[in-house]
Amino acid sequence: MNLTRFQPAPPSAGLFSIFFLTFTFSLFPFSSPALQAQSSTADILQVKFFYDAVEFEKAISTGREILSSGQTFAPDELLFLHRYLALSYYNIGQVDSARTHFLSLLSVDPGYELDPVTVSPKIIDFFKDIKKDYQALAGSGPGPAYTRYVFVEDLRPGAAWRSMILPGWGQFYKHQKTRGYLLGGAFWGSLLGTGISLLQESAARDKYLESSTPEEIERAYSDYDRWHKTRQAFTIASAALWAAAVGDALWSPYSRASLAARPEGGVLLTLQIQF
């Protein structure tokens, strides 16, 4: 009697859909950095708009409000804000305030230069004098009250390659232990399930191939097919969790300290959510 042997069915489209959606979701954290960046940039550009409109008081109030908002700024944004605050203060005759903002600007970029095309020679000479004294002021102890910025390393690139090697490691590196336990535990649990189901599938396959009667073949094939699909599901889940762990490590926000050193020796420490 000729008995027909069957191969287990391929994974269903639903499983592939779950993998695709999970991977796609990992690329988009809960908050959109792009939208946050656009909003922040629009606010910052208002300072220049008021300055160009010769509304120096509005430029100052807007700039001060942005700096005190608790946002995290890129170095270029800090340069932009302190530049226009310094220029605005200078134009209303508050030279000391202009000086402090130029000093803050130099703490971000000691080699910064003003554009002679857009800035008057008088202000450029004033800035050059401040720049000459900046190094001496930085190491001379008490001096004019101004904010000196200390930039903290972004942990996300390092977290991403760590999670590529060991899912969950990147989250611990970012001090997100709960996420690390959840993502790492889910991945390793799924990987363990893949291994167990692979062993069961192999055993079921051997039993299926050894079957001789139609009843035995049907029963053995049912077991083989079930373990085959279970192993596929765990494999896809493991891949999806790996992608989610890497995506979360690379793109998700995390709490980080932003430091601003005061000239009198104190350090202002604020906790911010970094995109």
Helices and strands as residue ranges (DSSP letters): H 13-26, H 33-52, H 56-67, H 75-91, H 95-108, H 121-138, E 148-150, H 156-165, H 169-173, H 177-210, H 214-251, E 254-261, E 267-274
